[in-house]
């Protein structure tokens, strides 16, 4: 999952929310939990 | 979260978008990619002057792009920003600068003369910086910025540090400094989504940045990656022209501004189809004005929001949303709710309390109190005033109101403006609403005046519509037919205009001084 600048992600485990300020390849993780794209 | 991160995020996410646009003045246009380095350079310029975390810097200027850049440079350094009310009296300005120990003050051309008048009274201000032209005894803003380093400074801040000190206008005493923290601002802005490359809103700000409404507009615009269109001095034509030319989508206005906008003779000449939301607040909205606005704006796709709050609560506490202003359905109930200030924001808890600080049930009138992470840190160097305002975690707003069964908050007056007639509490708001519904009355304010029998009785101060006349007796009878008879004004003053502060709030203390006698007056 490529992370695009400006997209927001949430951690389904802890509820933290993330915003991508510089896009790139690779999967985004919170600890060992993959982040989910916030719709 | 340091508020500088609002800018860091937006400048990363929407670098090519215009961040700051000045209209009606210098017409500067600055993108997010340009704004961030400008902030870095000013922060370094201030550091070179010896300014450091925990100190304070003031501005004395009309709204401008440099004003916003100055705030974010202060945030970058952990320096508390002190935006001065340029309409304050000399004595008040000296007080604000001295009590807050401001190290530096940045001044626009228009206010150099005032700052020079008070310079000799200042005890801590070492650096005077001129934003515009060159002046003797002033550092030149452009020059110190040009000579500053490009290196990005990094200063650790505590979320509970004050980031801005806003002095509230004192009507009976010197202004009190309200300390709002990085956390207050963070909680405020995160009610809205952050910058998004696919959403480009443009917000028109005409409220001064020294007022909490202007300051929070500046915070929210940068957090949300909006273009902040800055109108330094409000005129209805200038506002409409800015909407027309810049295609703005959002705006904040005070009630008097909205009224003047709608009364502009060439209103239809301007294209306002880009507007999606107008928020109004900072002073009570006359019902007739908002009712007219409901016929003008929502049918054109522009929602209306009434935002109620105060400096001490980092602006908005409750809001009446666009759906409440859309009168195409449930017209009667919505019309009655237009007199309310809506429901609490998600992070705000409202309580109505009696004089012994006990919570009252819905429908009962009392002081509006609030709990939220957005409540101020306190009044600067005024512990007694702070402990009177914040009791057991509740901020006491000083406003009186009630919540209806639907959860809508109605404000009926200020606690200090309550009229006590023979032991009966009377809120001026209800009487003012009644008076302003009279076809001959343009606007009205109600005060208490001394009375030998009742202690206090009601006096109305009214401005008539052009060409209208009415006798005090007719006003009394009109109110008696619509209100409990003890609430009807016993005395009336007919005046040309009501004294108001810059945001349009009626200055009741001035009214009491001028018309506080048990007489009928005609000015």
Interface residues (C-beta under 8 A of the other chain):
Chain A: X5 X6 X8 X19 X20 X21 X22
Chain B: X8 X9 X12 X13 X14 X193 X194 X195 X196 X197 X198
